[in-house]
Structure formats: C-alpha cells, structure tokens
C-alpha cells in the first residue's frame, strides 16, 4: 500500500493487474488493518479481511495476525 497515493492501489492497479492476467492481487492496508484478496477472472472475486484472519490467496494460506498497522 502506497502511503502517498493509496487510491492508486485500489483503482489503477486493480484494473491494470486484472487486464494483464495476474491471477491474484493481495491488497494490504496497514492504515486500518484490513485488506482485500482479488482473484480471477478479472478480479470478480473480492474477499475482504481484517488483520488476524487466515486468508486464502490462490494455493496459499496466509496468517495475517503478524501484520501491523501504521504507528
């Protein structure tokens, strides 16, 4: 997540990465301790999560309890 321009991560990158055929985009927002897993096709699947959840990103399980918010 870009501190200076987080909207770019939520809009432009989501659009561009989906168009490039990147199958998964894990967006982590340390400002509020949340995130979104975008999945194919065209990121139609969007799973929101909060830090502390265990999430699935493709074939991987990710424990987000180790993630921290900005101080």
C-alpha positions in Angstrom: 0.0 0.0 0.0 1.4 3.3 -1.0 1.3 5.9 1.8 1.4 8.8 -0.6 -1.3 7.5 -3.0 -3.3 4.6 -1.7 -6.1 5.2 -4.2 -3.8 4.1 -6.9 -3.6 0.6 -5.3 -7.4 0.4 -5.0 -8.3 1.6 -8.5 -5.5 1.7 -11.1 -3.5 -1.3 -10.0 -6.7 -3.5 -9.7 -7.7 -2.6 -13.2 -4.2 -2.9 -14.7 -3.3 -6.2 -13.0 -6.6 -7.8 -14.0 -6.1 -6.7 -17.6 -2.5 -8.2 -17.5 -4.0 -11.6 -16.4 -2.3 -11.6 -13.0 -4.4 -14.2 -11.2 -4.3 -12.8 -7.6 -3.7 -9.4 -6.1 -3.4 -9.2 -2.3 -4.0 -5.6 -1.2 -3.0 -4.9 2.4 -4.0 -1.7 4.1 -1.9 -1.0 7.2 -3.8 2.3 7.8 -6.8 0.4 9.2 -5.6 -3.2 9.5 -7.7 -4.6 6.6 -7.2 -6.0 3.1 -8.7 -7.5 0.1 -7.9 -10.6 -1.9 -8.7 -10.1 -5.6 -9.0 -13.2 -7.7 -9.6 -14.1 -11.3 -11.4 -13.9 -13.6 -10.9 -10.2 -13.9 -10.9 -9.9 -10.1 -14.6 -10.5 -10.0 -14.0 -12.3 -6.6 -13.0 -9.9 -3.8 -12.6 -11.2 -0.3 -12.2 -8.6 2.4 -10.3 -9.4 5.6 -9.1 -7.9 8.8 -5.6 -8.4 10.3 -5.8 -11.6 12.4 -7.7 -13.6 9.8 -6.2 -16.5 8.0 -6.9 -15.9 4.3 -6.5 -18.0 1.1 -4.6 -16.5 -1.8 -4.6 -19.0 -4.6 -3.0 -22.2 -3.3 -1.6 -20.4 -0.2 -2.9 -19.8 3.3 -1.7 -16.6 4.8 -1.9 -15.8 8.6 -2.4 -12.1 8.8 -2.1 -11.9 12.6 1.6 -11.0 12.1 0.7 -7.9 10.1 0.8 -4.5 11.9 -0.9 -1.2 11.3 1.0 2.1 10.8 2.1 3.6 14.1 
